[in-house]
């Protein structure tokens, strides 16, 4: 059973949340406090699995600022990767599919 009123309400909620994530008020977790993304636990998670030093791996508007210069959560979440930080093997091979920078390989298949 479809619930049109629920779908409309959910869309309104998600649109409002998306708009909030683009505001400066949304970057309150971008701190160096223990529960912040740049605190000792958060930065460890961001740099885990050989991702590299955060400021060397990602474009940071202000590397010395507590929030690294990201103006909002959306700004942080959609951050750019430094050129050269992620190797692309055989870029001339147009038959090769590369995984995104923050994902892992699920399966490798050959001779398909």
N, C-alpha and C positions, 0 to 999 in steps of 0.2 A: 504494500500500500504506500503510495506516495503522499507525503505531507507537504503540500506547497507552502503553507504558513511557516512550518519549521525550516524549510529550505531558505525562505526569504529571511527569517530571523537569523539563521546561521550565517548567511551571506553578509548581512548587516554587521554581525559581530566580527566576522573575519575581516571585513573591509575596515572597520573601526580599529581593530588591532593592527592591521597592516599600516594604516595611517599613523598610529601611535609610534610604531617602530621606526618611522622616518623622522621623528622629532628628537630634539636634544634631550628631552626627559627620558627617553628610552635607553640612554647609554649609562644608566646608573649602575650596571653590573660591570662596566669597563673600568675597573679600579685595580689597585694593587693590594687591596685588603684580602684577607684569607678566603673570602667567598666571592671575590672578583675574578674576572677572566685573566687579569694580569697579576694576580696574587700567586703565591708559591704553588698552589695546587692547580689553578687554572692554567698558568703558563706551562707547567709540566705536562698537562694534558694536551695543550696546543702544540707542544714541541715533541710529543711522543712519537714512536714508530718511525724514527728517522726523518721527521718532517723538517728538522733543522731549527736553528735559532729564529724565533718569531720575527724579530726586526730585520734579519738577513733574508728571510724567506718571503715576507709579504711587504707590499708597499705600505708604509706607515706615514701618514701625513705629518706627524710630529713624534718621532721616536722617543723623545725625552719626556713627553707628557704622560701623566698617569693613564689617560685613556688612549694613548698613542695618537691622539689627534682625530680619532673617529668621532664624527659629529652625532651619530645615532647608532642604534643597534643595527639597522639596515646597512649603514655605511660600513660597519665592522664585518657584518655577516657576508657582504658581497665584496670584500676586500680583494685587491688584485695581488697576483703573485709577481715577485721580482723577476725580471727577464733573466733567464739563465738559472733560476732556482730549481726548476724542474726539467730534467733532461728529457728530450723527446728523441727516442732512438729511431733511426732510419726515417727522418721526416719526409724524404723523397718517395718512400714506399706508400702509395695511396691506398693499398689494400690492407694496411695495418690500422687497427683501431686502438687508440690510446685511451687509457682510463683517466678519469678526472683526477685532479691533484689531491683531493682529500678522500679518494675512494681506494679500495683494494681490488686486486684481481680476483674474480670469482672462479673463472675457468679459462683455460687456454685450449683452443681447438685448432687442429691443423687438418689440411686436406679435406676441407668440407665441400 
